[in-house]
Amino acid sequence: MTMEEVFKGTKEFKQEVFEKVQLELNQFGLLIYNANVKQLVDVPGHEYFSYLGQKTQMEAANQAKVDVSEAKMKGSIGSKLREGKTLQNAAKIDAETKIIATQRDGDGKKEEIKVRTEVKVFENQREAEVAEANADLAKKKAGWAKEAQVAEVEAMKAVALRDAELQKEVETMNALTRVEMLKAEYLSKATVEYETKVQEANWELYRKQKAAEAILYEKEKEAEAQKAIAEASFYSRQQVADGELYTKQKEAEGLLALAQAQGTYIRTLLDALGGNYGALRDYLMINGGMFQDIAKINAEAVRGLQPKISIWSNGGSGGVDAVDGGGSGSNAMKEVAGVYRMLPPLFNTVHEQTGMLPPAWMGTLTDS
């Protein structure tokens, strides 16, 4: 956009700026919801926008003058047109009135009236032509007046524009002259101050850089020491954690091996007992000493209560069999038979106290 387009079309300029800036902000995920161009201001030494404003004001004033002149011209033309129409209507009314008056003179004088009417019509036509010629003349005069006024307005506008251009050139030259004078006056002073400040800034920057480097070196050493301490601590904790993990893994492996061995042992027993879960349960109870534990618990429970105790014997006299040198084999068999005779009442007692039944093969034994 040119500077005049920016000055005259601020909305279009704002929209174009938004679109260009938004393209750059899209890559950051940012969005412009609203923004305004507050004001277009000249920099010191340049009055471009000021001159554009003056130009716009002068154009508005000149346009107002043109509008006034056009309004006056339209008024004059309208007045002349109305005068011409009035004359035409008056002539037409006069002609119509004379025709009607002539027609009412009588039927007997029809031919005379006809001739007179034709004459009158001819005269009216002539008068109408004269009126039309007068109207055309009036229109032409109005057009000439309009052209003269337009020419006058354009001449005044051209003079005003030329004056504005000359005034602008004069002010531009004056502004350039003032700028050069100010440059010559303040440039040397500004240069000296700038070089002095640059030297001071460079020295301050060098001092700050050295101080920052010293602090950075110290921080780096502290960070390295802290890193070494942290790495040693982490290695120690890692070794402890690895040892605990290894211990837990070994314990888990031992439990797993024990569980697998017990499972294999139980499966083997179950296969040996023909899949009889009751027999397997009774065997595990007997093998685990559960009946002895039950008897011990019952004995502890009735200790000091003077319970009624049943004693079973193998049927021998006085509870003791005679033993001689030649009958040792028969005595051993009697002992075994006595044990088997004691089992039924023992299992009955266990069943009454615990509700557990003996194995199926023991159920065939009797009390006798």
C-alpha positions in Angstrom: 0.0 0.0 0.0 1.1 3.6 -0.7 1.3 6.2 2.0 -1.9 7.9 0.7 -3.7 4.5 0.7 -2.6 3.9 4.3 -3.8 7.4 5.3 -7.1 7.2 3.5 -7.9 3.5 4.2 -6.9 2.8 7.8 -9.3 -0.1 8.0 -7.7 -1.8 5.0 -4.3 -1.1 6.4 -5.2 -2.5 9.8 -6.6 -5.7 8.2 -3.5 -6.2 6.1 -1.3 -5.7 9.1 -3.3 -8.2 11.1 -3.1 -10.8 8.3 0.6 -10.5 8.0 1.3 -10.6 11.8 -1.2 -13.6 12.2 0.8 -15.6 9.7 3.9 -15.2 11.9 1.9 -16.0 15.1 0.3 -19.2 13.7 3.5 -21.2 14.2 3.3 -20.4 18.0 -0.4 -21.2 18.3 -1.3 -17.6 19.0 -4.4 -15.8 17.7 -5.1 -12.0 17.4 -8.7 -11.4 18.7 -8.6 -7.6 18.5 -6.2 -4.7 17.9 -6.4 -1.1 16.8 -4.3 1.3 14.9 -4.4 4.2 17.3 -3.0 7.0 15.2 -0.6 7.8 12.3 1.9 10.3 13.5 4.8 12.0 11.7 8.3 11.6 13.0 10.1 14.8 13.8 11.3 16.5 10.7 8.7 14.9 8.4 5.2 16.3 8.1 3.8 13.9 5.5 0.6 13.0 7.3 0.1 16.6 8.3 0.3 17.7 4.7 -2.1 14.9 3.7 -4.6 16.1 6.3 -4.3 19.7 4.9 -4.8 18.3 1.4 -7.9 16.4 2.5 -9.3 19.5 4.2 -8.7 21.6 1.0 -10.3 19.0 -1.2 -13.3 18.9 1.1 -13.6 22.7 1.0 -13.3 22.8 -2.8 -15.8 20.0 -3.1 -18.2 22.0 -1.0 -17.8 25.0 -3.3 -18.4 22.8 -6.3 -21.6 21.4 -4.7 -22.9 24.9 -3.9 -22.2 26.0 -7.5 -24.0 22.9 -8.9 -27.0 23.6 -6.6 -27.2 27.2 -7.8 -27.0 25.9 -11.4 -29.7 23.4 -10.9 -31.9 26.1 -9.3 -31.5 28.4 -12.3 -32.2 25.7 -14.8 -35.3 24.6 -12.9 -36.6 28.2 -12.8 -36.1 28.6 -16.5 -37.8 25.2 -17.3 -40.8 26.1 -15.2 -41.2 29.5 -16.9 -41.0 27.8 -20.3 -43.6 25.2 -19.3 -45.8 28.0 -17.9 -45.8 29.8 -21.3 -46.5 26.5 -23.1 -49.4 25.7 -20.9 -50.8 29.2 -21.2 -50.6 29.1 -25.0 -52.2 25.7 -25.0 -55.1 26.8 -22.7 -55.7 30.0 -24.9 -55.8 27.9 -28.0 -58.2 25.4 -26.5 -60.4 28.2 -25.1 -60.6 29.9 -28.5 -61.4 26.5 -30.2 -64.3 25.8 -27.8 -65.7 29.4 -28.1 -65.6 29.1 -31.9 -67.3 25.7 -31.9 -70.2 27.1 -29.8 -71.0 30.0 -32.2 -73.5 27.8 -34.0 -73.9 25.0 -36.4 -75.0 27.4 -39.2 -71.6 29.0 -39.3 -69.8 25.7 -39.3 -67.8 26.3 -42.5 -66.9 29.8 -41.4 -66.0 28.5 -38.0 -64.1 25.7 -39.6 -62.1 28.2 -41.6 -61.6 30.4 -38.7 -60.6 27.4 -36.6 -58.1 26.3 -39.2 -56.7 29.8 -39.3 -56.7 29.9 -35.5 -55.0 26.5 -35.4 -52.4 27.7 -37.8 -51.9 30.8 -35.6 -51.7 28.7 -32.5 -49.2 26.4 -34.1 -47.1 29.3 -35.0 -47.4 30.6 -31.5 -46.4 27.2 -30.1 -43.4 27.1 -32.4 -42.4 30.6 -31.1 -42.9 29.4 -27.5 -40.9 26.3 -28.2 -38.1 28.4 -29.8 -38.2 30.7 -26.8 -37.9 27.6 -24.5 -35.0 26.2 -26.4 -33.3 29.6 -26.3 -33.8 29.7 -22.5 -32.4 26.2 -22.2 -29.4 27.1 -24.2 -28.9 30.3 -22.1 -29.1 28.2 -19.0 -26.5 25.7 -20.4 -24.2 28.5 -21.3 -24.6 29.9 -17.8 -23.9 26.5 -16.3 -20.8 26.0 -18.4 -19.6 29.5 -17.4 -20.1 28.8 -13.7 -18.4 25.4 -14.0 -15.4 26.9 -15.8 -15.2 29.6 -13.1 -15.3 27.0 -10.3 -12.7 24.9 -12.0 -10.4 27.9 -12.5 -10.8 28.7 -8.8 -10.1 25.1 -7.9 -7.0 25.0 -10.1 -5.7 28.2 -8.5 -6.3 26.9 -5.0 -4.6 23.6 -5.8 -1.6 25.4 -7.3 -1.4 27.6 -4.2 -1.5 24.5 -2.0 1.3 22.9 -4.0 3.5 25.9 -3.8 2.8 26.3 -0.1 3.7 22.7 0.4 7.0 23.1 -1.5 7.9 26.1 0.5 7.1 24.4 3.8 9.1 21.3 2.7 12.1 23.4 1.9 11.8 25.3 5.2 11.6 21.9 7.0 14.7 20.6 5.2 16.6 23.7 6.0 15.7 23.4 9.8 16.7 19.8 9.7 20.1 20.5 8.2 20.7 23.2 10.8 19.8 21.0 13.7 22.0 18.2 12.3 25.0 20.5 12.0 24.4 21.8 15.5 23.8 18.6 17.4 25.6 16.0 15.4 29.1 16.7 16.7 27.9 16.8 20.3 25.9 13.6 19.9 28.9 11.8 18.4 31.1 12.7 21.3 28.5 11.6 23.9 27.8 8.4 22.0 31.5 7.4 21.9 31.9 8.2 25.6 28.9 6.1 26.5 30.0 3.3 24.3 33.4 3.2 26.1 31.7 3.2 29.5 29.3 0.5 28.4 32.1 -1.7 27.0 34.0 -1.4 30.3 30.9 -2.2 32.4 30.1 -5.1 30.1 33.7 -6.5 30.4 33.6 -6.2 34.2 30.2 -8.0 34.4 31.4 -10.7 32.0 34.4 -11.5 34.2 32.3 -11.5 37.3 29.8 -13.8 35.6 32.5 -16.1 34.4 34.0 -16.4 38.0 30.5 -17.2 39.4 29.8 -19.6 36.6 33.2 -21.5 37.2 32.4 -21.7 41.0 28.8 -23.0 40.2 30.2 -25.5 37.8 32.6 -26.9 40.4 29.9 -27.1 43.0 27.6 -28.8 40.5 30.3 -31.3 39.7 30.9 -32.1 43.4 27.2 -32.5 44.0 26.9 -34.7 40.9 29.7 -37.0 42.2 28.1 -37.2 45.7 24.7 -38.0 44.1 26.2 -40.6 41.8 28.0 -42.4 44.8 24.8 -42.3 46.8 22.8 -43.6 43.9 25.3 -46.4 43.3 25.2 -47.4 47.0 21.4 -47.4 47.1 21.4 -49.3 43.8 23.7 -52.0 45.2 21.5 -52.4 48.3 18.4 -52.6 46.1 20.0 -55.1 43.8 21.0 -57.3 46.9 17.5 -57.1 48.3 16.0 -57.9 44.9 18.4 -60.9 44.5 17.4 -62.2 48.0 13.7 -61.8 47.2 14.1 -63.5 43.8 15.9 -66.5 45.5 13.3 -66.7 48.2 10.6 -66.7 45.5 12.4 -69.4 43.6 12.7 -71.5 46.7 9.0 -71.1 47.5 8.2 -71.9 43.9 10.4 -75.0 44.0 8.9 -76.1 47.3 5.4 -75.6 45.9 6.2 -77.6 42.8 7.7 -80.4 44.9 4.7 -80.5 47.2 2.4 -80.5 44.1 4.4 -83.4 42.6 4.3 -85.3 45.9 0.5 -84.9 46.3 -0.1 -85.8 42.7 2.0 -89.0 43.2 0.2 -89.9 46.4 -3.2 -89.3 44.7 -2.2 -91.5 41.7 -1.0 -94.2 44.2 -4.4 -94.1 46.0 -6.3 -94.4 42.8 -7.6 -90.9 42.8 -9.3 -91.2 46.2 -9.3 -87.8 47.8 -10.7 -89.1 51.1 -7.9 -91.6 51.4 -5.3 -88.9 50.5 -6.7 -86.6 53.2 -6.6 -89.4 55.8 -3.1 -90.3 54.9 -1.9 -86.7 55.1 -3.6 -86.3 58.5 -2.0 -89.5 59.8 1.4 -88.7 58.2 1.3 -85.2 59.6 0.5 -86.4 63.2 -2.9 -84.7 63.3 -4.4 -87.6 65.4 -1.6 -87.4 67.9 -2.1 -83.6 68.1 -5.9 -84.2 68.6 -5.2 -86.7 71.4 -2.7 -84.3 73.0 -5.2 -81.4 72.8 -7.9 -83.5 74.3 -5.6 -84.7 77.1 -4.7 -81.1 77.9 -8.4 -80.2 77.9 -9.4 -82.9 80.4 -6.3 -82.7 82.6 -7.4 -82.4 86.3 -11.1 -83.0 85.4 -11.2 -86.7 86.5 -12.8 -87.9 83.2 -14.2 -91.3 82.6 -11.5 -93.2 80.6 -12.1 -96.3 78.7 -9.2 -98.8 78.4 -9.1 -101.4 75.8 -7.0 -104.5 76.1 -6.0 -107.3 73.7 -8.0 -109.8 75.7 -5.0 -111.4 77.6 -5.4 -112.4 81.3 -4.5 -109.5 83.5 -3.6 -107.5 80.4 -0.3 -109.4 80.0 0.2 -112.5 78.0 2.5 -115.3 79.2 5.7 -115.3 77.3 7.9 -118.4 77.0 10.8 -119.4 74.9 8.8 -121.4 72.4 5.9 -119.1 71.8 7.4 -115.7 70.8 5.9 -115.8 67.3 2.3 -116.4 68.5 2.6 -113.7 71.1 3.7 -111.1 68.4 0.6 -111.9 66.3 -1.6 -111.5 69.4 -0.2 -108.1 69.9 -0.9 -107.1 66.4 -4.4 -108.5 66.6 -5.0 -106.6 69.8 -4.0 -103.3 68.1 -6.5 -103.9 65.3 -9.2 -104.7 67.9 -8.5 -101.3 69.6 -8.8 -99.3 66.4 -12.6 -99.4 66.0 -13.5 -97.9 69.4 -10.6 -95.3 68.9 -12.0 -94.2 65.5 -15.6 -94.0 67.0 -14.3 -91.7 69.7 -12.4 -89.6 67.1 -15.6 -89.4 65.0 -17.7 -88.4 68.0 -15.3 -85.6 68.9 -14.2 -84.3 65.5 -16.8 -85.6 63.0 -14.1 -87.2 60.9 -14.5 -90.7 59.5 -11.7 -93.2 59.1 -10.6 -94.5 55.7 -13.0 -96.8 53.9 -10.9 -100.0 54.4 -11.0 -99.4 58.2 -14.8 -99.2 58.2 -15.0 -103.0 57.8 -13.5 -103.6 61.2 -15.8 -104.6 64.2 -15.5 -104.1 67.9 -15.1 -107.8 68.6 
